[in-house]
């Protein structure tokens, strides 16, 4: 994507070949606006993977639109009509000319954010001190007509954003203890940050080291983006 490099890891819960974790990336007609969506539909397996069609359609419909609030409202109403399904989604738009990001969350785990200038890892949340606006946080499909707001932050060259699903934070060790978001953030502080590939592979390896051979219990997705110099 213009101005961004990325790396994606996606692994459905075996033996399924598709699952409830979703990720989409798009670029607008002018190459100025990129959008990333990472979602987790209730359950896993082939039965829920059809939800991807709805998300793909809305990504295409709003591909040239900077504001994400209507996108999320339509997606929420789509899930509400299904009634048997709900999902969490993290949605991000990146405007290349200004390096500004707009981030909207619907009950999804908050992305990790490496700020290269400060050499510091944080969570990208609605209440981040670096935000220019605040956002609501309600899973999709629960209440029709729910408003979804967006948080705006500025990326600088070298910044990393790490999106993931709870299949990774809920990875368990031999004693049944889950990794959790705090351990994932602690793990991120030990990984290389020179490229999204190196960062992503190190994070996955760290999760595998924690679980020490304990089988996965859910679909797993990890998506790493890095702001480039140009």
ROZATOR-706355 format. One line per 5 residues: their letters; for each residue x, y, z of N, C-alpha, C, O. Coordinates in Angstrom, 1 decimal. Example, Ala and Ser with C-alpha at 12.3 -4.5 7.8 and 13.67 -1.06 7.14 Angstrom:
AS> 13.2:-5.7:7.8:12.3:-4.5:7.8:13.2:-3.3:7.8:14.2:-3.3:8.5  12.8:-2.2:7.1:13.7:-1.1:7.1:12.9:0.0:7.9:13.4:1.1:8.0 $
This chain:
XXXXX> 0.8:-1.2:0.0:0.0:0.0:0.0:0.9:1.2:0.0:1.9:1.2:0.6  0.5:2.3:-0.7:1.3:3.5:-0.8:1.6:4.1:0.6:0.7:4.4:1.4  2.9:4.2:0.9:3.4:4.7:2.1:3.5:3.7:3.3:4.0:4.0:4.3  3.0:2.5:3.0:3.0:1.5:4.1:3.6:0.2:3.5:3.4:-0.2:2.3  4.3:-0.6:4.4:4.6:-2.0:4.1:3.9:-2.8:5.1:3.7:-2.4:6.2 $
XXXXX> 3.6:-4.1:4.7:2.9:-4.9:5.6:3.3:-6.4:5.5:3.9:-6.8:4.6  2.9:-7.1:6.6:3.1:-8.6:6.7:1.9:-9.2:7.3:1.4:-8.6:8.3  1.4:-10.3:6.8:0.2:-10.9:7.3:0.4:-12.4:7.7:1.0:-13.1:6.9  0.0:-12.8:8.8:0.0:-14.2:9.2:-1.5:-14.5:9.6:-2.1:-13.9:10.4  -2.0:-15.6:8.9:-3.4:-16.0:9.2:-3.4:-17.5:9.2:-3.0:-18.2:8.2 $
XXXXX> -3.9:-18.1:10.3:-4.0:-19.5:10.4:-5.3:-20.0:11.0:-5.6:-19.8:12.2  -6.2:-20.6:10.2:-7.5:-21.1:10.7:-7.2:-22.2:11.7:-6.2:-22.9:11.7  -8.2:-22.4:12.6:-8.1:-23.5:13.6:-8.2:-24.8:12.8:-9.2:-25.1:12.1  -7.2:-25.7:12.9:-7.2:-27.0:12.2:-8.3:-27.9:12.7:-8.6:-27.8:13.9  -9.0:-28.7:11.9:-8.6:-29.0:10.5:-9.2:-28.1:9.4:-9.1:-28.4:8.3 $
XXXXX> -9.9:-27.0:9.9:-10.6:-26.2:8.9:-9.5:-25.5:8.0:-8.4:-25.2:8.4  -10.0:-25.1:6.8:-9.1:-24.4:5.8:-9.5:-23.0:5.7:-8.9:-22.2:5.0  -10.6:-22.6:6.4:-11.1:-21.2:6.4:-11.8:-21.0:7.8:-12.2:-22.0:8.4  -11.8:-19.8:8.2:-12.4:-19.6:9.6:-13.0:-18.2:9.7:-13.4:-17.5:8.8  -13.2:-17.8:11.0:-13.9:-16.6:11.3:-13.0:-15.4:11.4:-13.6:-14.3:11.5 $
XXXXX> -11.7:-15.6:11.3:-10.8:-14.4:11.3:-10.8:-13.8:9.8:-10.7:-14.6:8.9  -11.0:-12.5:9.7:-11.0:-11.8:8.4:-10.0:-10.7:8.4:-9.7:-10.1:9.4  -9.4:-10.5:7.2:-8.5:-9.3:7.0:-8.6:-8.9:5.6:-8.6:-9.7:4.7  -8.8:-7.6:5.4:-8.8:-7.0:4.1:-8.0:-5.8:4.0:-7.9:-5.0:5.0  -7.4:-5.5:2.8:-6.6:-4.3:2.6:-7.1:-3.7:1.3:-7.3:-4.5:0.3 $
XXXXX> -7.2:-2.4:1.2:-7.7:-1.8:0.0:-7.0:-0.5:-0.2:-6.4:0.1:0.7  -6.9:0.0:-1.5:-6.3:1.3:-1.8:-7.3:2.0:-2.7:-7.9:1.4:-3.7  -7.5:3.3:-2.5:-8.5:4.1:-3.3:-8.0:4.3:-4.7:-6.9:4.0:-5.1  -8.9:4.8:-5.5:-8.7:5.0:-7.0:-7.5:5.9:-7.2:-6.8:5.7:-8.3  -7.2:6.8:-6.3:-6.1:7.8:-6.6:-4.8:7.3:-5.9:-3.8:8.0:-6.0 $
XXXXX> -4.8:6.2:-5.2:-3.7:5.8:-4.5:-3.3:6.6:-3.2:-2.1:6.5:-2.8  -4.2:7.3:-2.7:-3.9:8.2:-1.6:-4.4:7.6:-0.3:-3.8:7.8:0.8  -5.5:6.9:-0.3:-6.2:6.4:0.9:-6.1:4.9:0.9:-6.6:4.2:0.0  -5.5:4.3:1.9:-5.4:2.9:2.1:-6.3:2.5:3.4:-6.4:3.3:4.3  -6.9:1.4:3.3:-7.8:0.9:4.4:-7.4:-0.5:4.8:-7.2:-1.4:3.9 $
XXXXX> -7.4:-0.8:6.1:-7.2:-2.1:6.6:-8.3:-2.5:7.5:-8.7:-1.7:8.4  -8.8:-3.7:7.4:-9.8:-4.2:8.3:-9.3:-5.6:8.8:-9.0:-6.4:8.0  -9.4:-5.8:10.1:-9.1:-7.1:10.8:-10.3:-7.4:11.6:-10.7:-6.6:12.5  -10.9:-8.6:11.4:-12.1:-8.9:12.2:-12.1:-10.3:12.7:-11.3:-11.2:12.3  -13.0:-10.6:13.6:-13.1:-11.9:14.2:-14.6:-12.2:14.4:-15.2:-11.6:15.3 $
XXXXX> -15.1:-13.1:13.6:-16.5:-13.5:13.7:-16.7:-14.5:14.7:-15.9:-15.4:14.9  -17.8:-14.5:15.5:-18.1:-15.5:16.5:-18.0:-16.9:15.9:-18.6:-17.2:14.9  -17.2:-17.7:16.6:-17.0:-19.1:16.1:-15.8:-19.1:15.1:-15.1:-18.2:15.0  -15.7:-20.3:14.5:-14.7:-20.5:13.5:-15.1:-21.6:12.6:-16.1:-22.3:12.8  -14.3:-21.8:11.5:-14.6:-22.8:10.5:-15.3:-22.3:9.3:-15.5:-21.1:9.2 $
XXXXX> -15.5:-23.1:8.3:-16.1:-22.7:7.0:-17.4:-22.0:7.1:-17.7:-21.2:6.3  -18.2:-22.4:8.1:-19.6:-21.8:8.2:-19.6:-20.3:8.3:-20.5:-19.7:7.7  -18.6:-19.8:9.1:-18.7:-18.3:9.3:-17.8:-17.6:8.3:-17.8:-16.3:8.3  -17.0:-18.3:7.5:-16.1:-17.6:6.6:-16.9:-16.8:5.5:-16.3:-15.9:4.9  -18.2:-17.1:5.3:-19.0:-16.4:4.3:-19.2:-15.0:4.6:-19.5:-14.2:3.8 $
XXXXX> -19.0:-14.6:5.9:-19.2:-13.2:6.3:-18.2:-12.3:5.6:-18.4:-11.1:5.4  -17.1:-12.9:5.1:-16.1:-12.1:4.4:-16.7:-11.4:3.2:-16.3:-10.3:2.8  -17.7:-12.0:2.5:-18.3:-11.4:1.4:-18.9:-10.0:1.7:-18.8:-9.1:0.9  -19.6:-9.9:2.9:-20.2:-8.6:3.3:-19.1:-7.6:3.6:-19.3:-6.4:3.1  -18.1:-8.0:4.2:-17.0:-7.0:4.5:-16.3:-6.6:3.3:-16.0:-5.4:3.1 $
XXXXX> -16.1:-7.5:2.4:-15.4:-7.1:1.1:-16.3:-6.1:0.3:-15.8:-5.2:-0.3  -17.6:-6.3:0.3:-18.5:-5.5:-0.5:-18.5:-4.1:0.1:-18.5:-3.1:-0.6  -18.5:-4.0:1.5:-18.5:-2.6:2.1:-17.1:-1.9:1.9:-17.1:-0.7:1.7  -16.0:-2.7:1.9:-14.7:-2.1:1.7:-14.7:-1.5:0.3:-14.2:-0.4:0.1  -15.3:-2.2:-0.7:-15.3:-1.6:-2.0:-16.2:-0.4:-2.1:-15.9:0.6:-2.8 $
XXXXX> -17.3:-0.5:-1.5:-18.3:0.6:-1.5:-17.7:1.9:-0.9:-17.9:3.0:-1.5  -16.9:1.8:0.1:-16.3:3.0:0.8:-14.9:3.2:0.5:-14.2:3.9:1.2  -14.4:2.6:-0.6:-12.9:2.6:-0.9:-12.4:4.0:-1.0:-11.2:4.2:-0.8  -13.2:5.0:-1.5:-12.7:6.4:-1.7:-13.2:7.3:-0.6:-13.1:8.5:-0.7  -13.7:6.8:0.5:-14.3:7.6:1.6:-13.4:7.7:2.8:-13.1:6.6:3.4 $
XXXXX> -12.9:8.9:3.2:-12.0:9.0:4.3:-12.8:8.7:5.6:-12.2:8.0:6.5  -14.0:9.3:5.8:-14.7:9.0:7.0:-15.2:7.6:7.1:-15.7:7.1:6.1  -15.0:6.9:8.3:-15.3:5.5:8.4:-16.6:5.3:9.2:-16.9:4.1:9.3  -17.2:6.3:9.7:-18.4:6.1:10.6:-19.5:5.4:9.9:-20.2:4.5:10.4  -19.8:5.8:8.6:-20.9:5.2:7.9:-20.6:3.8:7.5:-21.5:2.9:7.6 $
XXXXX> -19.3:3.5:7.2:-18.9:2.1:6.9:-19.2:1.2:8.1:-19.8:0.2:7.9  -18.8:1.7:9.3:-19.0:0.8:10.5:-20.5:0.7:10.8:-20.9:-0.4:11.3  -21.3:1.7:10.6:-22.7:1.6:10.9:-23.4:0.6:10.0:-24.2:-0.2:10.4  -23.0:0.6:8.7:-23.6:-0.3:7.7:-23.1:-1.7:8.1:-23.9:-2.7:8.0  -21.9:-1.9:8.5:-21.4:-3.2:8.8:-22.1:-3.8:10.1:-22.5:-4.9:10.1 $
XXXXX> -22.3:-2.9:11.0:-23.1:-3.3:12.2:-24.5:-3.7:11.9:-24.9:-4.8:12.4  -25.2:-3.0:11.1:-26.5:-3.3:10.7:-26.6:-4.6:9.9:-27.6:-5.4:10.0  -25.6:-4.9:9.1:-25.5:-6.1:8.3:-25.4:-7.3:9.3:-26.1:-8.3:9.1  -24.6:-7.2:10.3:-24.5:-8.3:11.3:-25.7:-8.4:12.1:-26.1:-9.5:12.4  -26.4:-7.3:12.4:-27.6:-7.4:13.2:-28.7:-8.1:12.5:-29.5:-8.9:13.1 $
XXXXX> -28.8:-8.0:11.2:-29.8:-8.7:10.3:-29.5:-10.2:10.3:-30.5:-10.9:10.2  -28.3:-10.6:10.5:-28.0:-12.0:10.5:-28.5:-12.6:11.8:-28.8:-13.8:11.8  -28.5:-11.9:12.9:-29.0:-12.3:14.2:-28.2:-13.4:14.9:-28.1:-13.4:16.1  -27.7:-14.4:14.1:-27.0:-15.5:14.8:-25.5:-15.2:14.9:-24.8:-16.1:15.4  -25.1:-14.1:14.4:-23.6:-13.8:14.3:-23.3:-12.4:14.9:-24.1:-11.5:14.7 $
XXXXX> -22.2:-12.3:15.5:-21.7:-11.0:15.8:-20.2:-11.1:15.6:-19.6:-12.1:15.5  -19.5:-9.9:15.5:-18.1:-9.9:15.2:-17.5:-8.7:15.9:-18.1:-7.7:16.2  -16.2:-8.8:16.1:-15.4:-7.6:16.5:-14.5:-7.2:15.2:-14.1:-8.1:14.5  -14.3:-5.9:15.1:-13.6:-5.4:13.9:-12.7:-4.2:14.3:-13.2:-3.3:15.0  -11.5:-4.2:13.8:-10.7:-3.0:13.9:-10.5:-2.5:12.5:-10.1:-3.2:11.6 $
XXXXX> -10.8:-1.2:12.3:-10.7:-0.6:11.0:-9.8:0.6:11.0:-9.9:1.4:11.9  -8.9:0.7:10.0:-7.9:1.7:9.9:-7.9:2.3:8.5:-7.9:1.6:7.5  -7.8:3.6:8.4:-7.6:4.3:7.2:-6.3:5.1:7.3:-6.1:5.8:8.3  -5.5:5.1:6.2:-4.3:5.8:6.2:-4.2:6.8:5.0:-4.4:6.3:3.8  -4.0:8.1:5.2:-4.0:9.1:4.2:-2.5:9.4:3.9:-1.8:10.0:4.7 $
XXXXX> -2.0:9.0:2.7:-0.6:9.1:2.5:0.0:10.5:2.5:1.1:10.7:3.0  -0.8:11.5:2.0:-0.2:12.8:1.9:0.1:13.4:3.3:1.0:14.2:3.4  -0.7:13.1:4.3:-0.4:13.7:5.6:0.1:12.7:6.6:0.5:13.0:7.8  0.2:11.4:6.3:0.5:10.3:7.2:-0.4:10.2:8.4:0.0:9.7:9.4  -1.6:10.6:8.2:-2.6:10.6:9.3:-3.4:9.2:9.2:-3.7:8.7:8.1 $
XXXXX> -3.7:8.7:10.3:-4.5:7.5:10.5:-5.8:7.8:11.2:-5.8:8.5:12.2  -6.9:7.2:10.7:-8.1:7.2:11.4:-8.4:5.7:11.8:-8.3:4.8:11.0  -8.7:5.5:13.0:-8.9:4.2:13.6:-10.3:4.1:14.3:-10.6:4.9:15.1  -11.0:3.0:13.9:-12.3:2.8:14.5:-12.3:1.3:15.0:-11.8:0.4:14.4  -12.8:1.2:16.3:-12.8:-0.1:16.9:-14.2:-0.6:17.3:-15.0:0.2:17.8 $
XXXXX> -14.6:-1.8:16.9:-15.9:-2.4:17.3:-15.6:-3.6:18.2:-15.7:-4.7:17.7  -15.2:-3.4:19.4:-15.0:-4.5:20.4:-13.8:-5.3:20.1:-13.7:-6.4:20.8  -12.9:-4.9:19.3:-11.7:-5.8:18.9:-10.5:-5.4:19.8:-10.5:-4.3:20.3  -9.6:-6.4:20.0:-8.4:-6.1:20.7:-7.7:-4.9:20.1:-7.6:-4.8:18.9  -7.2:-4.0:21.0:-6.5:-2.8:20.5:-5.2:-3.1:19.8:-4.4:-3.9:20.4 $
XXXXX> -4.9:-2.5:18.7:-3.6:-2.7:18.0:-2.4:-2.3:18.9:-2.6:-1.4:19.8  -1.3:-2.8:18.7:0.0:-2.4:19.3:0.5:-1.3:18.4:0.5:-1.4:17.1  1.1:-0.3:19.0:1.7:0.9:18.2:3.1:1.1:18.7:3.3:1.5:19.8  4.0:0.9:17.8:5.4:1.3:18.0:5.7:2.7:17.5:5.6:2.9:16.3  6.0:3.6:18.3:6.3:5.0:17.9:7.8:5.1:17.8:8.6:5.2:18.8 $
XXXXX> 8.3:5.1:16.5:9.7:5.1:16.3:10.5:6.2:16.9:11.6:6.1:17.4  9.9:7.4:16.8:10.6:8.6:17.3:10.9:8.5:18.8:12.0:8.9:19.3  10.0:7.9:19.6:10.1:7.7:21.0:10.7:6.4:21.4:11.1:6.1:22.5  10.8:5.5:20.4:11.3:4.1:20.6:10.5:3.4:21.7:11.0:2.9:22.6  9.1:3.5:21.6:8.3:3.1:22.6:7.0:2.3:22.0:6.5:2.8:21.0 $
XXXXX> 6.6:1.3:22.7:5.4:0.5:22.3:4.3:1.0:23.2:4.4:1.1:24.4  3.1:1.2:22.6:1.8:1.5:23.3:0.7:0.7:22.7:0.9:0.0:21.7  -0.5:0.9:23.2:-1.7:0.4:22.6:-2.3:1.6:21.8:-2.3:2.7:22.3  -2.9:1.3:20.7:-3.6:2.3:19.9:-5.1:2.2:20.4:-5.8:1.3:20.0  -5.5:3.2:21.3:-6.8:3.2:21.9:-7.5:4.5:21.6:-6.8:5.5:21.3 $
XXXXX> -8.8:4.6:21.9:-9.5:5.8:21.7:-9.0:6.9:22.7:-9.0:8.1:22.4  -8.5:6.5:23.8:-8.1:7.4:24.8:-6.6:7.6:24.8:-6.0:8.1:25.8  -5.9:7.2:23.8:-4.5:7.5:23.7:-4.2:9.0:23.8:-5.0:9.8:23.2  -3.2:9.4:24.5:-2.9:10.8:24.6:-2.5:11.5:23.3:-2.5:12.7:23.2  -2.3:10.7:22.3:-1.9:11.2:21.0:-3.1:11.3:20.0:-2.9:11.7:18.9 $
XXXXX> -4.3:11.0:20.5:-5.5:11.0:19.7:-6.0:12.4:19.5:-5.9:13.3:20.3  -6.6:12.6:18.3:-7.3:13.9:18.0:-8.8:13.7:18.2:-9.5:14.7:18.1  -9.3:12.5:18.4:-10.7:12.3:18.6:-10.9:11.0:19.4:-10.0:10.2:19.5  -12.1:10.8:19.9:-12.4:9.6:20.7:-13.4:8.7:19.9:-14.1:9.2:19.1  -13.4:7.4:20.3:-14.2:6.4:19.6:-15.0:5.6:20.6:-14.6:5.4:21.7 $
XXXXX> -16.2:5.1:20.1:-17.0:4.1:20.9:-16.4:2.7:20.7:-15.5:2.6:19.8  -16.9:1.8:21.4:-16.3:0.4:21.3:-17.3:-0.6:21.7:-17.5:-1.0:22.8  -18.1:-1.0:20.6:-19.2:-2.0:20.8:-19.1:-3.0:19.7:-19.1:-2.6:18.5  -19.1:-4.3:20.0:-19.1:-5.3:18.9:-20.2:-5.2:17.9:-21.2:-4.7:18.2  -19.9:-5.6:16.7:-20.9:-5.5:15.6:-22.0:-6.5:15.8:-21.8:-7.6:16.2 $
XXXXX> -23.2:-6.0:15.4:-24.4:-6.9:15.4:-25.2:-6.9:16.6:-26.2:-7.6:16.6  -24.8:-6.2:17.7:-25.6:-6.3:18.9:-26.7:-5.4:18.9:-27.9:-5.8:19.3  -26.5:-4.1:18.5:-27.6:-3.1:18.6:-27.6:-2.4:17.3:-26.6:-1.8:16.8  -28.8:-2.4:16.6:-28.9:-1.7:15.3:-28.8:-0.2:15.4:-29.2:0.3:16.4  -28.2:0.5:14.4:-28.1:1.9:14.5:-27.0:2.4:15.4:-26.9:3.7:15.6 $
XXXXX> -26.1:1.6:15.9:-25.0:2.0:16.8:-24.1:3.0:16.0:-23.8:2.7:14.9  -23.7:4.1:16.7:-22.8:5.0:16.1:-21.3:4.5:16.4:-21.0:4.1:17.5  -20.5:4.6:15.4:-19.1:4.3:15.6:-18.3:5.5:15.2:-18.4:6.1:14.1  -17.4:5.9:16.1:-16.6:7.1:15.9:-15.1:6.7:15.6:-14.8:5.5:15.5  -14.3:7.7:15.3:-13.0:7.4:14.9:-11.9:8.2:15.7:-12.2:9.4:16.0 $
XXXXX> -10.8:7.6:15.9:-9.7:8.2:16.5:-8.6:8.6:15.5:-8.3:7.7:14.6  -8.1:9.8:15.5:-7.1:10.2:14.5:-5.7:10.3:15.2:-5.6:10.9:16.3  -4.7:9.7:14.6:-3.3:9.9:15.1:-2.4:10.1:13.9:-2.7:9.8:12.8  -1.2:10.5:14.2:-0.2:10.8:13.2:0.9:9.7:13.2:1.4:9.4:14.3  1.2:9.1:12.1:2.3:8.2:12.0:3.6:8.9:11.5:3.5:9.8:10.7 $
XXXXX> 4.7:8.5:12.0:6.0:9.0:11.5:6.8:7.8:10.9:6.5:6.6:11.2  7.7:8.1:10.0:8.5:7.0:9.4:9.1:6.0:10.4:9.7:6.4:11.4  8.9:4.7:10.2:9.4:3.7:11.1:8.3:3.2:12.1:8.5:2.2:12.7  7.2:3.9:12.3:6.2:3.5:13.2:5.6:2.2:12.7:5.5:1.9:11.5  5.3:1.3:13.7:4.6:0.0:13.4:3.3:0.0:14.0:3.1:0.5:15.1 $
XXXXX> 2.3:-0.6:13.4:1.0:-1.0:13.9:0.8:-2.5:13.8:1.0:-3.0:12.7  0.4:-3.1:14.9:0.2:-4.5:14.9:-1.2:-4.9:15.2:-1.7:-4.6:16.4  -2.0:-5.4:14.3:-3.4:-5.9:14.5:-3.3:-7.4:14.7:-2.5:-8.1:14.1  -4.2:-7.9:15.5:-4.3:-9.3:15.8:-5.7:-9.7:16.3:-6.5:-8.8:16.7  -5.9:-11.0:16.3:-7.2:-11.5:16.9:-6.9:-12.2:18.2:-5.8:-12.5:18.5 $
XXXXX> -8.0:-12.5:18.9:-7.8:-13.0:20.3:-7.3:-14.5:20.3:-7.1:-15.0:21.3  -7.2:-15.1:19.1:-6.6:-16.4:19.1:-5.2:-16.4:19.5:-4.7:-17.4:20.0  -4.5:-15.2:19.3:-3.1:-15.1:19.8:-3.1:-14.8:21.3:-2.3:-15.4:22.0  -3.9:-13.8:21.7:-3.8:-13.4:23.2:-4.4:-14.5:24.1:-4.1:-14.6:25.2  -5.2:-15.4:23.5:-5.8:-16.5:24.3:-5.0:-17.8:24.1:-5.4:-18.8:24.6 $
XXXXX> -3.8:-17.7:23.5:-3.0:-18.9:23.4:-2.6:-19.3:24.8:-2.2:-18.5:25.7  -2.7:-20.6:25.1:-2.4:-21.1:26.5:-1.2:-21.9:26.6:-0.7:-22.5:25.6  -0.6:-21.9:27.8:0.6:-22.7:28.0:0.2:-24.0:28.6:-1.0:-24.4:28.7  1.1:-24.8:29.0:0.8:-26.2:29.5:0.0:-26.2:30.8:-0.7:-27.2:31.1  0.0:-25.1:31.5:-0.8:-25.0:32.8:-2.1:-24.4:32.5:-2.9:-24.2:33.4 $
XXXXX> -2.4:-24.0:31.3:-3.7:-23.5:30.9:-3.8:-22.0:31.1:-4.9:-21.4:30.9  -2.7:-21.3:31.4:-2.7:-19.9:31.5:-2.6:-19.2:30.2:-1.8:-19.6:29.3  -3.4:-18.2:29.9:-3.4:-17.5:28.6:-2.3:-16.4:28.5:-1.9:-15.9:29.6  -1.9:-16.2:27.3:-0.9:-15.2:27.1:-1.3:-13.8:27.5:-0.7:-13.1:28.3  -2.5:-13.4:27.0:-3.1:-12.1:27.4:-2.5:-10.9:26.7:-1.4:-11.0:26.1 $
XXXXX> -3.2:-9.8:26.7:-2.7:-8.6:26.0:-1.5:-8.0:26.6:-0.6:-7.4:25.9  -1.4:-8.0:27.9:-0.2:-7.4:28.6:1.1:-8.2:28.2:2.1:-7.5:28.0  1.0:-9.5:28.2:2.2:-10.3:27.8:2.5:-10.0:26.4:3.7:-10.0:26.0  1.5:-9.9:25.5:1.8:-9.7:24.1:2.5:-8.3:23.9:3.5:-8.2:23.2  2.1:-7.3:24.7:2.7:-6.0:24.6:4.1:-6.1:25.1:5.1:-5.5:24.6 $
XXXXX> 4.3:-6.8:26.2:5.7:-7.0:26.8:6.6:-7.7:25.8:7.7:-7.4:25.6  6.0:-8.7:25.1:6.8:-9.5:24.1:7.2:-8.5:23.0:8.3:-8.6:22.4  6.3:-7.6:22.6:6.5:-6.7:21.4:7.7:-5.8:21.7:8.5:-5.5:20.8  8.0:-5.5:23.0:9.1:-4.7:23.4:10.4:-5.3:23.2:11.5:-4.7:23.4  10.4:-6.6:22.9:11.7:-7.4:22.7:12.0:-7.7:21.3:13.1:-8.3:21.0 $
XXXXX> 11.1:-7.3:20.3:11.3:-7.8:18.9:12.0:-6.8:18.1:12.0:-5.6:18.5  12.5:-7.2:16.9:13.1:-6.2:16.0:12.0:-5.3:15.4:10.9:-5.8:15.2  12.4:-4.1:15.1:11.4:-3.1:14.6:11.8:-2.6:13.2:11.3:-1.6:12.8  12.8:-3.2:12.6:13.3:-2.6:11.4:12.5:-3.0:10.2:12.6:-2.3:9.1  11.6:-3.9:10.3:10.7:-4.3:9.2:9.4:-5.0:9.7:9.5:-5.6:10.8 $
XXXXX> 8.3:-4.9:9.0:7.1:-5.6:9.5:7.3:-7.1:9.4:6.7:-7.8:10.2  8.1:-7.6:8.5:8.3:-9.0:8.4:9.0:-9.5:9.7:8.6:-10.5:10.3  10.1:-8.8:10.0:10.9:-9.3:11.2:10.1:-9.1:12.5:10.1:-10.0:13.3  9.3:-8.1:12.6:8.5:-7.9:13.8:7.4:-8.9:13.9:7.2:-9.5:14.9  6.7:-9.2:12.8:5.6:-10.2:12.8:6.1:-11.6:13.1:5.5:-12.3:13.9 $
XXXXX> 7.2:-12.0:12.4:7.7:-13.3:12.6:8.2:-13.5:14.1:8.0:-14.6:14.6  8.8:-12.5:14.7:9.3:-12.6:16.0:8.1:-12.7:17.0:8.2:-13.4:18.0  7.0:-12.0:16.7:5.8:-12.0:17.6:5.2:-13.4:17.6:4.9:-14.0:18.6  5.1:-14.0:16.4:4.5:-15.3:16.3:5.4:-16.3:17.0:4.9:-17.2:17.7  6.7:-16.2:16.8:7.6:-17.1:17.4:7.5:-17.0:19.0:7.6:-18.0:19.7 $
XXXXX> 7.3:-15.8:19.5:7.2:-15.6:20.9:5.9:-16.2:21.5:5.9:-16.8:22.5  4.8:-16.1:20.7:3.6:-16.8:21.1:3.8:-18.3:21.1:3.3:-19.0:22.1  4.4:-18.8:20.1:4.7:-20.3:20.1:5.6:-20.7:21.2:5.4:-21.8:21.8  6.5:-19.9:21.6:7.4:-20.2:22.7:6.6:-20.3:24.0:6.9:-21.1:24.8  5.7:-19.3:24.2:4.9:-19.3:25.4:4.0:-20.5:25.5:3.9:-21.1:26.5 $
XXXXX> 3.3:-20.9:24.4:2.4:-22.0:24.4:3.2:-23.4:24.5:2.6:-24.3:25.0  4.4:-23.4:24.0:5.3:-24.6:24.2:4.6:-25.9:23.7:4.6:-26.9:24.4  4.1:-25.8:22.5:3.5:-27.0:21.9:2.0:-27.2:22.3:1.4:-28.1:21.7  1.4:-26.4:23.1:0.0:-26.5:23.4:-0.8:-26.2:22.2:-0.6:-25.1:21.6  -1.8:-27.0:21.8:-2.5:-26.8:20.5:-3.3:-25.4:20.6:-3.8:-25.0:21.6 $
XXXXX> -3.4:-24.8:19.5:-4.2:-23.6:19.4:-5.7:-23.9:19.6:-6.1:-25.0:19.4  -6.4:-22.9:20.1:-7.8:-23.1:20.4:-8.7:-22.2:19.6:-10.0:-22.3:19.7  -8.2:-21.4:18.7:-9.0:-20.5:17.9:-8.2:-20.1:16.6:-7.0:-20.4:16.5  -8.9:-19.5:15.6:-8.2:-19.0:14.5:-7.2:-17.9:15.0:-7.5:-17.2:16.0  -6.2:-17.7:14.2:-5.1:-16.7:14.6:-4.8:-15.8:13.4:-4.6:-16.3:12.3 $
XXXXX> -4.8:-14.5:13.7:-4.4:-13.6:12.6:-3.5:-12.5:13.2:-3.8:-12.0:14.3  -2.5:-12.2:12.5:-1.6:-11.1:12.9:-1.2:-10.3:11.7:-0.8:-10.8:10.7  -1.4:-9.0:11.7:-1.1:-8.1:10.6:-0.3:-7.0:11.1:-0.7:-6.2:12.0  0.9:-6.8:10.5:1.8:-5.7:10.9:2.0:-4.7:9.7:2.3:-5.1:8.6  1.9:-3.5:10.0:2.1:-2.4:9.1:3.2:-1.5:9.6:3.4:-1.3:10.8 $
XXXXX> 4.0:-1.0:8.6:5.1:0.0:9.0:5.0:1.2:8.0:4.9:1.0:6.8  5.1:2.4:8.6:5.1:3.6:7.8:6.5:3.8:7.2:7.5:3.7:7.9  6.5:4.0:5.9:7.8:4.1:5.2:8.2:5.6:5.1:7.4:6.5:5.4  9.4:5.8:4.6:9.9:7.2:4.5:9.2:8.0:3.4:9.1:9.2:3.5  8.7:7.3:2.3:8.1:8.0:1.2:6.8:7.3:0.8:6.1:7.8:-0.1 $
